[in-house]
């Protein structure tokens, strides 16, 4: 019988040497294929879900949400430059499943839910004054919705009209006061 090397195969032991090299190459390739970088920063002071988040003037605001067994009106601001959190004026209406969008230096918060039902509520936060104001309600109450500002208006999309797992395809546009 001819040996593997004579038959054009790899010499004995070569595969054992080659395996770690191939593994390192595969790991390096997988790392290169994944773009981006993650770092851990200061954790939010309060555990909650179903919040609205908005960025304004270099800070990230986390508003409302659900804490264990109740909805909250809590508003906390994160300063990425200082890696520090601070508490702000609370939402006038405690609720979860809300949406937020920024327009003209103001954070607008839409809809939401609580055990009592869904909301058509619209509230505006002014960071310079650390204060809220209630605006015209949405035509359709809902939670779990999305909001995006485009050309001076805020489009409020989808969401559930009933608490829990309901759905809609609603698309309403809000023009805030100046």
C-alpha positions as CSV (number, residue, x, y, z in Angstrom):
1,X,0.0,0.0,0.0
2,X,1.1,3.5,-0.8
3,X,1.4,6.0,2.0
4,X,-0.9,9.0,2.1
5,X,1.9,11.4,1.2
6,X,2.9,9.4,-1.8
7,X,-0.8,9.2,-2.9
8,X,-1.0,13.0,-2.9
9,X,-2.7,13.2,0.5
10,X,-1.5,15.1,3.6
11,X,1.2,13.6,5.8
12,X,0.1,12.1,9.1
13,X,-0.3,14.7,11.8
14,X,-0.6,17.6,9.4
15,X,-4.4,17.8,9.8
16,X,-3.9,18.0,13.6
17,X,-1.6,21.0,13.0
18,X,-3.9,22.6,10.4
19,X,-7.1,22.4,12.5
20,X,-6.2,25.1,15.0
21,X,-5.0,27.4,12.2
22,X,-8.3,26.9,10.4
23,X,-10.3,27.5,13.6
24,X,-8.5,30.8,14.3
25,X,-9.0,31.8,10.6
26,X,-12.7,31.1,10.9
27,X,-13.0,33.0,14.2
28,X,-11.2,36.0,12.7
29,X,-13.4,35.9,9.6
30,X,-16.6,35.7,11.7
31,X,-15.4,38.7,13.9
32,X,-14.6,40.7,10.7
33,X,-18.0,39.9,9.3
34,X,-19.8,41.4,12.3
35,X,-19.6,45.1,12.2
36,X,-20.1,47.4,15.2
37,X,-19.0,47.5,18.8
38,X,-20.9,47.2,22.1
39,X,-19.9,48.6,25.5
40,X,-21.7,48.5,28.8
41,X,-22.6,51.9,30.3
42,X,-24.4,53.0,33.5
43,X,-27.6,51.0,33.9
44,X,-30.9,52.8,34.1
45,X,-31.9,53.4,37.7
46,X,-35.3,51.8,37.3
47,X,-36.2,48.4,35.8
48,X,-39.2,48.6,33.4
49,X,-40.6,47.6,30.1
50,X,-42.8,49.1,27.4
51,X,-41.2,52.6,27.6
52,X,-40.8,55.4,25.1
53,X,-37.3,56.6,24.4
54,X,-36.2,59.8,22.7
55,X,-33.0,61.7,22.2
56,X,-32.8,65.5,22.5
57,X,-30.0,67.9,23.1
58,X,-27.4,65.2,23.8
59,X,-29.5,63.3,26.3
60,X,-31.6,60.2,26.1
61,X,-35.0,60.3,27.8
62,X,-36.8,57.1,29.0
63,X,-40.5,57.7,29.8
64,X,-43.3,55.8,31.3
65,X,-43.5,52.1,31.0
66,X,-44.5,49.1,33.1
67,X,-42.9,48.3,36.5
68,X,-43.6,44.9,38.0
69,X,-47.4,45.3,38.6
70,X,-48.2,48.8,37.7
71,X,-47.7,51.5,35.0
72,X,-45.4,54.4,35.8
73,X,-45.1,58.1,35.0
74,X,-41.4,58.0,35.7
75,X,-39.1,60.0,33.4
76,X,-35.3,59.5,33.5
77,X,-32.6,61.2,31.4
78,X,-29.3,59.6,30.5
79,X,-26.3,61.9,29.7
80,X,-23.9,59.8,27.6
81,X,-21.1,62.3,28.0
82,X,-21.1,61.9,31.8
83,X,-22.5,58.3,31.8
84,X,-25.0,59.5,34.4
85,X,-28.8,59.3,34.9
86,X,-31.1,61.9,36.4
87,X,-34.8,62.0,37.2
88,X,-37.0,64.5,35.4
89,X,-40.6,65.8,35.7
90,X,-43.0,62.8,35.6
91,X,-45.4,62.1,32.8
92,X,-48.8,63.7,33.7
93,X,-50.5,60.4,32.7
94,X,-48.9,57.2,33.9
95,X,-48.9,54.5,31.1
96,X,-46.9,51.9,29.2
97,X,-46.8,50.9,25.6
98,X,-46.2,54.6,24.5
99,X,-44.4,56.1,21.6
100,X,-42.3,59.3,21.5
101,X,-40.9,61.6,18.8
102,X,-39.0,64.8,18.9
103,X,-40.0,67.9,16.9
104,X,-39.0,71.5,17.4
105,X,-37.0,70.8,20.5
106,X,-39.9,69.1,22.3
107,X,-40.5,65.4,23.1
108,X,-44.0,64.3,22.2
109,X,-45.5,61.2,23.8
110,X,-48.4,59.4,22.3
111,X,-51.0,56.8,23.4
112,X,-50.3,53.9,25.8
113,X,-52.2,51.6,28.1
114,X,-52.9,50.8,31.7
115,X,-55.2,48.3,33.3
116,X,-58.1,50.7,32.7
117,X,-57.7,50.6,28.9
118,X,-55.8,52.4,26.1
119,X,-55.1,56.1,25.8
120,X,-55.6,58.8,23.1
121,X,-53.4,61.0,25.3
122,X,-50.7,63.3,23.8
123,X,-48.3,65.1,26.1
124,X,-45.3,67.3,25.3
125,X,-42.1,67.6,27.4
126,X,-40.0,70.8,27.3
127,X,-36.5,69.9,28.6
128,X,-35.4,73.5,29.2
129,X,-38.4,73.9,31.6
130,X,-38.5,70.3,32.8
131,X,-42.3,70.5,32.3
132,X,-45.1,68.8,30.5
133,X,-48.2,70.1,28.7
134,X,-51.2,68.1,27.4
135,X,-52.0,68.5,23.7
136,X,-54.9,67.5,21.5
137,X,-55.8,63.8,21.8
138,X,-55.2,61.3,19.0
139,X,-58.3,60.3,17.0
140,X,-57.7,56.6,17.8
141,X,-56.7,55.4,21.3
142,X,-53.9,52.7,21.2
143,X,-50.8,51.3,22.7
144,X,-47.7,49.6,21.3
145,X,-47.6,52.2,18.5
146,X,-44.7,54.0,16.7
147,X,-44.1,57.7,16.0
148,X,-41.7,59.5,13.7
149,X,-41.3,63.2,12.8
150,X,-41.2,64.1,9.1
151,X,-41.2,67.6,7.7
152,X,-42.8,69.4,10.7
153,X,-45.4,66.7,11.4
154,X,-45.4,63.5,13.6
155,X,-46.8,60.4,12.0
156,X,-48.3,58.0,14.6
157,X,-48.6,54.4,13.3
158,X,-50.2,51.1,14.1
159,X,-50.7,50.0,17.7
160,X,-53.4,48.1,19.5
161,X,-56.8,49.7,20.2
162,X,-57.5,47.2,23.1
163,X,-55.2,46.4,26.0
164,X,-53.0,43.3,25.5
165,X,-52.6,41.7,22.1
166,X,-54.7,43.8,19.7
167,X,-53.5,45.2,16.4
168,X,-54.3,48.0,13.9
169,X,-52.9,49.6,10.7
170,X,-53.9,53.1,11.8
171,X,-51.8,56.0,10.4
172,X,-52.6,59.4,11.9
173,X,-50.5,62.6,11.5
174,X,-50.1,65.2,14.3
175,X,-49.2,68.8,13.7
176,X,-48.0,70.2,17.0
177,X,-48.6,73.8,18.1
178,X,-45.6,76.2,17.7
